[in-house]
Amino acid sequence: MFNNVSFDLFSAFSTVISIDTIFRLANNWNSVWDNSITSKDRLLIQRTATFIFIPIGVFFHELGHAITTWLFGGQVVEFQWRVFWGYVVPRGNFTPEEIWWIAFSGNLISIALGIFGLIAIFFLTKAIIQELFYTFAIVELVYSLIFYPIFSFTAFRGDWLTIYNFSIQPYAQITLGFHILLLLSLWYITKSQWLLKYLKMPNYSHNSQDICQRNAIIETPRLILCEFRRSHVAGLVEILAKPEVMRFSPTGVMSPEETIITMQSFLDSYVKYGYGKWAVIYRETGQLIGYCGITFEEIEGKKENQLGYRFDPGFWGQGLATEAANACLDYAFNTLKLKSVWAIVEPENTASIRVLKKLGMEFVKESLSFAKVVQIYRKNTNNVNKN
């Protein structure tokens, strides 16, 4: 099932990604290593760890086999490093114990490299370099402790068939104990994110609740609204790429680049006006589920404060849009002291029209926006209690 040709095809595909990563890293060198970490920087660093550092680890893995072979007085008939995989063919009169050590040595190097990557983080101060070593360490350990052993026993080839030859005592038995201990440690580090917290490294998961709650603008029973951060990019890209979300948007479905530009407009609004479209975090899970807020937009040639929101379809029909928008209106009138808030909606968007009416917003007129017929709603300070 698995032969050298299939491994070479996999390696060739991965090498293409490696070359692409090198070019991307070169083109973005200054921005990657500055003090501002963006989602783009983080993705590139993770690719660097996986597609540039891991092949180096593969080379040292095979070198470990070769060095042990020479130490036992043998010869290396063939040394193959094919970027993402390799093998060593030893020759000599080896004892069963020496054969075991030759098989284990490469894997010992791989495990040591992963552990070294984790230890190195304690001596690094730059967050992006910590991210680089952390990603490399986790990928290297997952490959060495989980993927390669499973592959060896399912494909019936590989070092771990020899390593777990229990007739060679006590090496296999001792290895099993350490293997289980390392797996439990790896599980704990990744699941609890203990290392990230201890070193105060950023948690780059989709769960944004902790960061958002510390900087909350508005809190409701089910939601937290805060200013968008770079860490929200991936979640917002996913939401704004869904056709059902963008059905009534003049832009339509957004590409990742367009989403980044849109988020930047939110950030610019915070600086210029002190408010804007805010990230909406679902309190129960800490997940980014959309945005809601007020921006200073042009309506029929005049600048007005306009309410706007979009939510992930998985959270529709639960009253969350009403909950978030009502809190934003309350903030607009009671904190920002705005005189009026407007909203534009297409007549076919009956769900949003129901929300606006629940908020106590009153129909003003029909108009044209982006060559489409729209309805304009408004709520003034003199009718803030009419909802």
KAGIMO-V328663 format. One record per residue. N is the residue number from 1. SS is DSSP state (a for helix, b for strand, c for the rest). NEAR is the number of other C-alpha atoms within 12 Angstrom. D_CENTER is the distance of its C-alpha to the mean C-alpha in whole Angstrom. Layout:
BEGIN
n:ss:near:d_center
N:SS:NEAR:D_CENTER
N:SS:NEAR:D_CENTER
END
This chain:
BEGIN
n:ss:near:d_center
1:c:11:33
2:c:16:31
3:c:14:33
4:a:18:33
5:a:13:33
6:a:13:30
7:a:21:28
8:a:20:29
9:a:18:27
10:a:19:24
11:a:24:24
12:a:21:26
13:a:18:23
14:a:24:20
15:a:27:23
16:a:18:22
17:a:24:18
18:a:29:19
19:a:20:22
20:a:19:20
21:a:27:17
22:a:23:20
23:a:17:22
24:a:22:18
25:a:28:18
26:a:17:22
27:a:15:22
28:c:20:19
29:a:17:21
30:a:14:22
31:a:21:19
32:a:29:16
33:a:25:19
34:c:15:20
35:c:14:19
36:c:18:17
37:c:27:13
38:c:26:11
39:a:28:8
40:a:27:10
41:a:32:11
42:a:34:8
43:a:27:8
44:a:35:11
45:a:37:12
46:a:32:10
47:a:31:12
48:a:36:15
49:a:34:15
50:a:35:14
51:a:35:17
52:a:33:19
53:a:34:19
54:a:38:20
55:a:31:23
56:a:27:24
57:a:39:24
58:a:37:25
59:a:29:28
60:a:32:29
61:a:41:29
62:a:38:32
63:a:32:33
64:a:33:34
65:a:42:35
66:a:35:38
67:a:26:39
68:a:34:39
69:a:34:42
70:a:24:43
71:a:20:44
72:c:24:46
73:c:19:48
74:c:23:46
75:b:22:46
76:b:25:42
77:b:16:44
78:b:17:40
79:b:24:37
80:b:24:34
81:b:25:31
82:c:27:29
83:c:32:26
84:c:35:24
85:c:33:27
86:b:30:30
87:b:32:33
88:b:34:36
89:b:25:40
90:b:30:42
91:b:23:46
92:c:20:48
93:c:15:50
94:c:21:47
95:c:16:48
96:a:22:46
97:a:23:44
98:a:27:43
99:a:32:42
100:a:33:39
101:a:34:39
102:a:42:38
103:a:39:36
104:a:35:34
105:a:31:34
106:a:35:31
107:a:42:29
108:a:35:30
109:a:32:29
110:a:37:25
111:a:36:25
112:a:26:26
113:a:34:24
114:a:35:21
115:a:30:23
116:a:23:24
117:a:31:20
118:a:34:20
119:a:20:23
120:a:23:23
121:a:29:20
122:c:23:23
123:c:15:25
124:c:20:22
125:c:16:22
126:c:23:19
127:a:29:16
128:a:33:14
129:a:31:17
130:a:32:16
131:a:40:12
132:a:35:14
133:a:37:16
134:a:42:14
135:a:35:12
136:a:39:15
137:a:36:17
138:a:41:15
139:a:35:15
140:a:40:19
141:a:39:19
142:a:31:18
143:a:30:20
144:a:39:23
145:a:37:23
146:a:25:22
147:a:20:22
148:a:29:25
149:a:28:27
150:a:20:26
151:a:20:27
152:a:23:30
153:a:19:32
154:a:15:31
155:a:17:32
156:c:17:35
157:c:21:34
158:c:29:32
159:a:35:33
160:a:36:32
161:a:25:35
162:a:30:37
163:a:37:35
164:c:29:36
165:c:25:39
166:c:19:41
167:c:15:44
168:c:21:43
169:c:17:44
170:c:17:42
171:a:25:39
172:a:25:38
173:a:17:38
174:a:17:37
175:a:27:34
176:a:21:33
177:a:15:33
178:a:17:31
179:a:27:28
180:a:16:28
181:a:15:28
182:a:24:25
183:a:26:23
184:a:19:24
185:a:23:22
186:a:31:19
187:a:20:19
188:a:16:19
189:a:22:17
190:a:24:14
191:a:17:15
192:a:15:17
193:c:22:14
194:a:19:18
195:a:26:17
196:a:25:15
197:a:15:17
198:a:14:20
199:c:23:19
200:c:19:18
201:c:26:14
202:c:29:12
203:c:27:9
204:c:30:6
205:c:25:5
206:c:27:7
207:b:25:10
208:c:38:11
209:a:32:15
210:a:24:16
211:a:30:15
212:a:31:17
213:a:24:20
214:a:15:21
215:c:20:21
216:b:23:22
217:b:34:24
218:b:35:25
219:b:29:25
220:c:27:27
221:c:16:27
222:c:26:24
223:b:40:22
224:b:40:21
225:b:45:21
226:b:38:19
227:c:38:19
228:c:40:16
229:c:32:14
230:a:30:11
231:a:33:8
232:a:39:9
233:a:36:9
234:a:33:7
235:a:35:9
236:a:40:12
237:a:31:12
238:a:26:11
239:a:32:14
240:a:36:16
241:c:28:16
242:c:25:18
243:c:18:22
244:c:20:23
245:c:31:21
246:c:26:23
247:c:20:26
248:c:29:28
249:c:25:26
250:c:19:28
251:c:17:25
252:c:17:24
253:c:23:21
254:c:26:19
255:c:22:17
256:a:22:14
257:a:18:16
258:a:19:18
259:a:27:16
260:a:28:15
261:a:18:19
262:a:24:19
263:a:33:17
264:a:23:19
265:a:24:22
266:a:32:21
267:a:25:21
268:a:20:24
269:a:24:26
270:a:24:25
271:a:14:27
272:a:13:29
273:a:19:30
274:c:21:28
275:c:34:27
276:c:38:25
277:b:40:22
278:b:46:20
279:b:49:17
280:b:49:18
281:b:44:16
282:b:36:18
283:c:26:19
284:c:17:20
285:c:18:16
286:c:25:14
287:b:34:13
288:b:43:13
289:b:42:15
290:b:44:17
291:b:43:19
292:b:40:23
293:b:43:25
294:b:38:28
295:b:36:28
296:b:30:31
297:b:23:32
298:b:15:35
299:b:27:37
300:c:18:40
301:c:10:40
302:b:11:40
303:b:14:37
304:b:25:36
305:b:35:33
306:b:35:31
307:b:44:29
308:b:37:26
309:b:38:24
310:b:37:21
311:b:38:20
312:c:32:18
313:a:22:20
314:a:18:20
315:a:23:21
316:c:20:24
317:c:16:27
318:c:17:27
319:c:21:28
320:a:34:25
321:a:38:26
322:a:37:29
323:a:31:28
324:a:43:26
325:a:43:28
326:a:37:31
327:a:32:29
328:a:42:29
329:a:43:32
330:a:35:33
331:a:28:32
332:a:33:33
333:a:24:36
334:a:17:37
335:c:16:34
336:c:21:34
337:c:16:38
338:c:27:37
339:c:23:40
340:b:29:39
341:b:42:35
342:b:40:35
343:b:42:33
344:b:40:34
345:b:38:33
346:c:27:34
347:c:22:37
348:c:15:35
349:c:21:32
350:a:15:34
351:a:21:32
352:a:34:31
353:a:27:35
354:a:22:35
355:a:31:32
356:a:36:34
357:a:24:38
358:a:23:36
359:c:35:35
360:c:29:39
361:c:37:38
362:b:27:41
363:b:24:42
364:b:17:43
365:b:20:44
366:b:19:42
367:b:22:41
368:b:19:40
369:b:20:36
370:c:15:35
371:c:9:38
372:b:17:37
373:b:19:39
374:b:28:37
375:b:29:38
376:b:31:38
377:b:35:38
378:b:32:39
379:b:35:39
380:b:30:41
381:a:23:42
382:a:15:45
383:a:19:44
384:c:27:40
385:c:17:42
386:c:16:43
387:c:18:40
END
